[in-house]
Amino acid sequence: MKNSNLNENLLHFLSHLNTFQTIKLLIEKGEDVNGKNNQNETPLHLICEFQKNENTIDTIKLLIEKGADINSKNNQNETPLHFASRNNQNENSFEIIKLLIEKGADINSKNIYKETPLHLICEFQKNENSFEIIKYLIEKGANINSKNNQNQTPLHLICEFQKNENTIDTIKYLIEKGANINSRTESRTALHLVCEFQQNKYLFEIIKLLVEKGSNVNEKNSDYETPLHLAFQYQQKDDLFQITKYLVEKGLDINSKTKYHETLLHYLCQYQQNKNSFQIIKFLIENGANQNIENNYGELPLHIACRYQQNEIIKLLVEKGSSTNSKTKYNETPLHFACRFQNENSLAIIKYLVEKRAEINSQNKNLETPLHSAFLSNFEKSFEIIKFLIEKGGRIIDKFQNNSLHLACQYQNQNTMEIIKYLIENGSDINFTNINNETALHVASRYQSNENSFQIIKYLIEKGADVNHKDHFNQNSLHLICTKQKNSNSNSNSKQNEIIKLLIEKGADVNCINYFNQSPLEIVNSNHDRKKIQILLMNDADIFHLQRLQITQEIMDIFPKIYSLNQDLNNFLKSNENFPDFQIKSNDSFNFNLHKQILLSRFDNDYSILNKFVNICSRKSKEIVQLCINFLYTGFPDFDNFIERFHNLINYKNEKYPKLNNISENEIIEEFFKEIGLDLNWINIKKGRKGIIKDFQKFYQENESKNFTIICEEKEIKVHKLILMIRSELFKGMFLSVEDSSNEVHDYTGKTFETIQQLIYFIYNDEIEENKITKQIIQELEDVKDYYQLNQNSFLDLILEF
């Protein structure tokens, strides 16, 4: 019988159970005592590993008598003696080990980790007889200084793993038998290991034993730590003071520095937070410890004590000469540390440091004061600390020009509302702007993070925060709250949605366009946040501004449900009998479909022309197609020679923009415009800007009877020309600057759609009335207006959307 998984025969299986009579019967029946499983383990290996009962010794004797190989090795190069040494868990273990050695087991055999049976006994002490087994192995010739693959000797393993009443006797015995007391592992001596790992009442006695036997108290590990560094880091014993005194008496370098230039004082201030630490630090300083040694970060022990809020130690260090204004390499003082890392002791510590003349407005390398650091803390009582610092003259003067209100809104916690009320009641300017032109409301919206955020934002608005103030990127607060990604926390999403509703209710411009040409709707659309999309659309968010994005499924699902101007347009497009094939598809943008309707309206629902256009859209350059669409929107009839003028345009752009050199679309354009029959022969593109203005003047004068109404004054002609060029996207290729009435040149070189609003704003503020421009455009495209019945502002946005 075999276990197919391990390739074990029946004798292996019964060895797990240690059933003596059955094993004996199988051997008599001819079962192979040296048969091996997949791990190359024999039955003798398994008997020594499991040691189930009082029959184990008899079974081992039987197997050996019947020819079992006592030094057989498994895949790990381990013999049965290795197994017995590792699994010394019962009273028979010692007898088993002795039996194996008496029968010829190799006492110094090494496994693949270079461990001998003595290593394993020292590491895995599971029996009260472990000390006796160790003595027996050494007496029988075990190599006491043999090293495993981590350079550990049996002494190292005892110091690290044995933590009972036999530890001292075992260490003493190993040393007496020749163990090298200063032998190093990969980085540590036996004394290092004792100071790090021995968590028992015999620690001091073991240390004294090792030192008296020759351990070097100044030996350093790979991080340049002495044994006492490790004791301060890992031990919390009542006798640590006695250990410190003893090691100092034995020649310990009291100012020894680690790899990171940390002294014993640094370690004490960081790791020892008990009744011993004050006494030990005082002792070290009185015996020559230098409290002004800096670590790699320029931190003194006083900085560390302030980080860990060691009240009594801070007072001791200051009394012994540490400066309350000492600075790290980042220019941080102890007061910065005390304000940032707060606990129950912090207020008393901060008051003490200020009393000892700590500079309350000292700035670190980021120009942050201690008050700034206090805002970073999430401690439940940080309000009292902030209040104290402000009363003492603390100010915020960081490199971003934030004030206290900005920081309170940025680092929101359970204290924030109380802090904000205090700041505003004491005169903080609620609309003060930082270097990014952000108010506190901007910051609160961006860093909205907990259930208090809604109340914080509501309170700021009630106290006069401007909901439509724009930051450096032309964003209002609504933009910033909309940038918050939808997450798995439904409560958090709900809070964000409530804040959006609140901002809109209080007058936030839902269609505000930022520097990146994004409205709040465009931002939530890109995040696929259905609920936010719905809130914005129900509050008159302009869907036409989504022209640069694929309309998401969320928009498609929600759009027909919105009761606004946009709903009227959507209902018209879906219900009008002239457009039976209109529908919003998941892979189409809404605007593509809108263009389809405008094209149909332009050409009396001639689907053959529309099909030509759709073919071009599906195969050719997006830029060229857009040019074609926008020329159609200009409203000029009978452009028979459009192709020649179009080529002039292409050639002009080639001169200025070589990257547009590919004009392989010409055949497609030609085919398309032959069907349409457009003519642009009244304008000579090569004349330049002033020549074009004159051509426009002449053209409009000659076509007054064709329902084009325009006053031919240069300024108004220039405005109309700019609108036309923007719509046709010629502006970015032809006109590099715009002159105002003072002949000042406004350079828009290389700008694209993002400049349109700036241009229109410039034009409107150049003593030209908006309603006059709107009237002219509506007259120019009266047929489109009739179809869509938009108000003037929405219609202007629609016409200028490119």
Sequence and secondary structure as in RCSB ss.txt:
>XXXX:A:sequence
MKNSNLNENLLHFLSHLNTFQTIKLLIEKGEDVNGKNNQNETPLHLICEFQKNENTIDTIKLLIEKGADINSKNN
QNETPLHFASRNNQNENSFEIIKLLIEKGADINSKNIYKETPLHLICEFQKNENSFEIIKYLIEKGANINSKNNQ
NQTPLHLICEFQKNENTIDTIKYLIEKGANINSRTESRTALHLVCEFQQNKYLFEIIKLLVEKGSNVNEKNSDYE
TPLHLAFQYQQKDDLFQITKYLVEKGLDINSKTKYHETLLHYLCQYQQNKNSFQIIKFLIENGANQNIENNYGEL
PLHIACRYQQNEIIKLLVEKGSSTNSKTKYNETPLHFACRFQNENSLAIIKYLVEKRAEINSQNKNLETPLHSAF
LSNFEKSFEIIKFLIEKGGRIIDKFQNNSLHLACQYQNQNTMEIIKYLIENGSDINFTNINNETALHVASRYQSN
ENSFQIIKYLIEKGADVNHKDHFNQNSLHLICTKQKNSNSNSNSKQNEIIKLLIEKGADVNCINYFNQSPLEIVN
SNHDRKKIQILLMNDADIFHLQRLQITQEIMDIFPKIYSLNQDLNNFLKSNENFPDFQIKSNDSFNFNLHKQILL
SRFDNDYSILNKFVNICSRKSKEIVQLCINFLYTGFPDFDNFIERFHNLINYKNEKYPKLNNISENEIIEEFFKE
IGLDLNWINIKKGRKGIIKDFQKFYQENESKNFTIICEEKEIKVHKLILMIRSELFKGMFLSVEDSSNEVHDYTG
KTFETIQQLIYFIYNDEIEENKITKQIIQELEDVKDYYQLNQNSFLDLILEF
>XXXX:A:secstr
 EETTTTEEHHHHHHHHT HHHHHHHHHTT  TT   TT   HHHHHHHH  STTHHHHHHHHHHTT  TT   T
T   HHHHHHHT  STTHHHHHHHHHHTT  TT   TT   HHHHHHH   STTHHHHHHHHHHTT  TT   TT
   HHHHHHHH  STTHHHHHHHHHHTT  TT   SS  HHHHHHHH  STTHHHHHHHHHHTT  TT   TT  
 HHHHHHHH   TTHHHHHHHHHHTT  TT   TT   HHHHHHHH  SHHHHHHHHHHHHTT  TT   TTS  
HHHHHHHTT HHHHHHHHHTT  TT   TT   HHHHHHHS  TTHHHHHHHHHHTT  TT   TT   HHHHHH
H   TTHHHHHHHHHHTT     TT   HHHHHHHS STTHHHHHHHHHHTT  TT   TT   HHHHHHHT  S
TTHHHHHHHHHHTT  TT   TTS  HHHHHHTS   S HHHHHHHHHHHHHHHHTT  TT   TTS  HHHHHH
HTT HHHHHHHHTTT  GGGGGGS   HHHHHHGGG  SHHHHHHHHHHH TT TT    TTS HHHHHHHHHHH
HHTTT HHHHHHHHHHHHHS HHHHHHHHHHHHT    BTTHHHHHHHHHHHHHHH GGG   TTHHHHHHHHHH
HTB  TT  GGGHHHHHHHHHHHHHHHTGGGT      HHHHHHHHHHHHHHTT HHHH  EEE TT  EEE TT
  GGGHHHHHHHHHTTT  HHHHHHHHHHHTHHHHHHH   HHHHHHHHT  
